[in-house]
Amino acid sequence: MTRVAWFQCGAGVAGDMVLAALVDAGADQLTVMDAIGGLGVDGWALLFEPVQRCGVRCLWANVVVHDHDHHPHRPAREVLDMIERADLEPRVKGRALAVYRTLAEVEGAIHGVAPDEVELHEVGAIDSIVDVVGVCAAIESLGIEEIEFSPIAVGHGSVTTAHGEFPNPVPAVTELLTQAGAVIRGLDTTMELATPTGVALMTVLGSHCGPMPTMAVSSTGFGAGTRDTPSRPNVVQVVVGERVDAPSGSGRDAHEVSVNVDDVTGEVLAHTIARLIEVGAHDAWLAPIVMKKGRPAHTVHALCDDAHHDVVIATMLAETGSMGIRSHVVERWPQRRAEMTVDVDGHAIRVKVADHRVKVEFDDAAVAARALGVPVRQVLAEAEARAANNSRRS
């Protein structure tokens, strides 16, 4: 059976809360500390303290940073190099790199800077790096294979960042949630409930946002936020267990939304597919058809869950200009997969590995092929072979 962890983020999510929840659920503290120590960075201490939040017993992960070694402004490449050089288990390193690569891409897009060059402020500070590596080590300690999470709570108003006053939630949080198609739950508070580090851990490492999966529960844990709010427990809960397979023939419900169009250009159709993915569709595609009077046309399809059904319909109508649309419920069977990064002649290539195949991120392979001056199929083959070999070893 698959070992799964589900995070309840109804009060928000931050890196230290996720780390504390996993340790409270049974992750080995020494394993976590050894992994963080593998970064080779001094000037910090990590303390796990039992506390209460609104009457709930929980654990607080207190990262203490000594001022003389506190460097909050790190370029993304420096953080990635630090993790790449660290003495970490391969899956711990792969997960941590995936989180920070995504953060670099998101921050770079927001500030108009190349991902490697973007300056990571709060998320590049040593306490955030400790949180990310610690969480990845705790996941490995508990033998967790899949991560899912609830809708994530966010506040309103504004928060103070290194760049000044920003809307709450900050742009990096909203972009991460948008890319993942995650569900947001707004609360009437000006607290920064969801931090970029916490949201990145959920959306990058997590495979699904929704209710708790069917599982045989083995442990639970509560991770505390720093503040003790009077109206609700400021905690993240994790529930760990073995996934119980659904009855044979039963998949996950989804909606297939579609529309026939015969007066839309190819450029607009391609843009429509991209927009549907951006607003949360699991997949979107075109199928050529012949309509009445022999007119050539296309059917635009999108597959989405309940949470994104309305926005997918609205996007399809707006982009195609159609006068009507249709939708029906289907069952889907998403297959379990793991993500890793492999090195091909000095180039990091992202790869998805399932039981039945290895899928290389083509854009990464294309960039490497251009830099190396070799055919892209050569890079694809090398990345697949290395990923398959890593999977066998793990």
N, C-alpha and C positions, 0 to 999 in steps of 0.2 A: 504494500500500500504506500501511497505518497504521503510524506510528512509535510504538513502545511501549517502556516502561521497566518492568522487573521488579526488585523489591527483595528481597534475601535478608535476612530479619530474624531468622534463627535464633539470633543472639546478642543480640537486643534491637533497639531503634531509638530514636534521639534526633535532634533537629533538626539539631545540628551534624554528626552522622554522615551524615545524608542529604545535607546540603549538600556536605560534602567528597567523598562518593561521586560526586555528579553532576559536580563540578569535575574529579575524577580521571578521569571518563569522557569529558571533553572540553568541558564547559560553559565558556564564555568568562568568565574571572575579571573582566575589565573591565566586561562587561555586568552581572555580578552586583553588583560594587561600585557601578556607576552607579545601579542600581535601589535599592540600600540607601541611597545618598546622596540619592535622591529623596525620602526620608522627611523630610529637613530636620532631623535630630536629630544633635547633636554628642556628643562624649564617648565614642566607641567606635573601635576599630580591628579589622580582620579580617585575620588572617594564615593562609595555607595552608602547612603545614609537612609535608614528607615524613617519615614515621616508620615504625616496625615494631610490629606487635601480634602477639605469639606467633609471630614469624618471618615474618609476612605484610607485604609492603610496602604501605603505604596512605598516605592523606593525612589530616591533622588540621586541622580548621577551628577556629582559636583566636580566639574573640571576646574582645578585651580591652576592658573597660569602665572608664573613669576615674571614681573615686569621687565627684568633685564634681558629676557629672551623672547619677548612678546613682539612678533612681527606680523601685524594684522594685514598688511598690504602685500600680497604675493601674486605674481603673475600665474595664470593657470598652468603654464608649462613647468613652473617650479614645483607646484603641488603635485602634478602628474609625475614629474621626475622623482620626487620624494617617495611616492607610493611605488613607482616602478622599481626603484632601487631597494626598497624595503625587503626585509627577510620575512615574507608572508607566505602562507599557504596559497597555491595557485588560485583557488576559487575565491578566497578572501581578497586577494589582490585584484582579480578580475572584476569582482563586484564593486570594489572601491574605485577602481579606474573608471568603470562605467558610470558611476554616480558623478564623479568629477568631470568626466568628458561632457556629460549632458549639461551640468551646471555651466561649464565653460562655453558651450554652444549657445545656451540660452542667454547668459550674460553678454556674450559677444554680440549676439543679434540685437539685444536691447540697446547696447552702447555703440553699435556700429564698428566693432573691433574684431579682428581675427580671433577665433577661440583661444589659440595658444598665447596670444598677447594680452588678452583681457585681464585686467587687474581684479583679483578676487578679494573683496574687502572682508565682510563678516564671514562668508563661507570659506575664505582662505586663511582665517585665523587658526591657530593651533587647536583651540577648543573644538572647532567644527571638524577639523581633520581627525582629532581624537574620536569624536562622535561617529564619524563615518566608518573609520577603520574598526572601531570597537563594535559597531552594529554588525558589520560584515563578519567579524570574528565570532560574535555571539550567535549569528545565524548558523555558521558552520559548526559551532559547539553543540547546538541543539539538533543538528542533522536536518535542518529545514530545507526542503526542496522547492517549495512554492510559497509565494507570499500574496495575500489578498488584503484588501483594506476597505473600510467603510467610506461613505461620503465624508469629505474633509471640511471641518468647520473653519470659517474665516470671520474676522471682525470687519470694522469699517473705520472711517476717519482717516488719520494719517499716522505714519511712524517715522522716526528719525533714523536715517541711515548715513553712511559715510558720504553719500552724494547729496544729502540734505533731506528735506521733508518729502515723503512719497505717500501716495495713496495706500491705504490698508485694505486688502493685501498688496504687497509690493509686486512690481511687474514680473519678477522672476517666478513668483508663486503662481500667478495667473497663467503665465506662459507654460509652465510645467504641467499644470492641471489641464490646460487646453490641449497640449500635445498628447497627453495620456487619455483624453476623453473621460477624465474623472469627474465625479459629481461634487459640487460645492454646496455647502450648507452655511448660509449666512446667519451669524448671531449678532444680537444687539449689544456690542461691546467695542470699545476702541483698543482693546488689547491686540497685540500681534499674535494671533492664535496659531497661525501656520507659518513656519519659517521656510526659507528656500532649502535649507539642509534637510529638514524633516520631510518636506513634500518631495524632494528629489529621491530620498530613500524609499518612499512609498511608490512613486510613479516609475522609477527606473528599475527597482528590484521587484516590484509587485506586478502581477500579471492580470489582475482584475479588481475593479472597484465595485463593491456591491455588498449584499448581506453576507452574514457568516456562512461559509460553505458547510455542507453536511460532513461531519467528522466525529471520530471517537476522540474526545478531549483527553489529553495527558497532563497538561499544565496550563496555568494562566498566570499573568503577571501584570502589575500596574506600575507605570513609570510616571513620576511626578514632574510637573512644571515647577518653575521657581516660585511663582506666586500662589498663594492659597486664596482663591476667590470664594466669596461667601455663597454665591448662588448655585454653583455647580462644581463638581470635582475637576480640578485642572490636571487631568491625567490622560495618558494613553494606555489602553488595555490591549494586551496581546493574548490570544487564545491559540494554543499549540496542540496539534493532534494528528491523527492519521485520517486522511480523506477516505470516506466511505463511498464506494462507487455507487452511482445511481443505477436503478434497475435497468436491465438490458433494453435497449431501444429508446431510452430517454436521454435527450440532450438538453442543452440550454436554449430557452426560447429567445428568439431574436425577430426583428422585423425586416422584411425585404421591401424596400420602397422603390418604385420604378415609374418611369414616364416614357412615352413614345414621342419623338420629335423628328420633324422632317424639314425644319427651317432654321437650324442652328449650325454654325460653322464648326469645323474641326477644332479650331483654336479655342472657341468657347466651350466645346465639349470637354477638351482636355483640362481647361481651367475649372470646369464644373467638378470633374473627378477629384482634382486636387483640393477644392474647397470642401467637398463632402468629407474627405479624409480629415481635413483640418478641424471641422466642427464635431468630430467624434465618431464617424462611421467606422465600423470594423474594416470594411472593404467597400470599394466602389468600382464599377466597370461599365463598359459599353458593349452592346451586341448589335450588329447590323441586321436590319429587317427590311421587308418590303411592305409598304402600306397601300391603302386603296389607290386605285388608278395606276398601280405599278410604281409608285414613287419610292425611291430609296430613302431609308431613314435609319434611325438608331433608337434603341432602348437604353436609357440610362438607369442603372441599378445601384442601390446602396444597401448595405447590411448594417443594422445598428441595434442597440438595446433600447429598453423603454426610456431610459434617462435622456437619450439623444434623439428620440423619435421625432418630436416636434421640430427641433432645430434642423434636422436632416431634411424633413419635408419642406420647411420654409426656405432652406438654402437651394434645394432642387428647383423649387418653383421660381425663386428669384433669378437664378443663374440661367435657366433654360427658357424662361418666359412662357412656360406652358400654362394652359387654362385649366388643367386638372392633373390629378396624380392618383396612384393607387398604392396600397400597402397590404401585406398579409403576413401572418406569423409563421415562422419556420423554426425548425430545430437545428442547432449547430453543435458540433462536437469539437471544440478547440483542443488540440493535442498538446500534451505537456512538452515544454521545451525549456532549455537552459540557454543563457547567453554568455558568451565568453569573448575574449580578445586574444588574437594570436599575432605573432610577429613574423612578417615576411620581409626579410632583408632590411630591417630597421623601420618598417612601416606597420602601424597598428591596424589590424583588420578585425572588425566586429563580425561575429559568427553566431547564428542560432543553431542549436543542436537538439534534435528530437530523436525519438527511438528509431525512426524510419529514414531520417535523412539529415544532411548537414547543409545549411543555407548561409552562404556568404553575403555580407552586405555589399552589393555591387558598387555603390558609390565609393566606398573605401578602397575596393579592389581597383577601380578605374583610376583613382588618384595615385595609388601606388604604381600601377602599370605605367602611367605617364611619367612619373618621377624616375622609374627604373629603366624606361625605354624598352619594355617587353610587352608582348601581347597580354591583354587582360585575362584571357583564358588560362594563361600560365599562372598568374597570380591567384585566380580562383581555385585552380587545382591544388596549388601549394597550401593555400589557406584551409581548404577542405581537409587535406591530408593531415595538417597539423592539428586541426580541431578534433578530428576523429581520433588521432593518437592521444591527445590530452584527455578525451572522454574515456578512452580505454584505461588510462592510468588512474583516473579518478574513480 
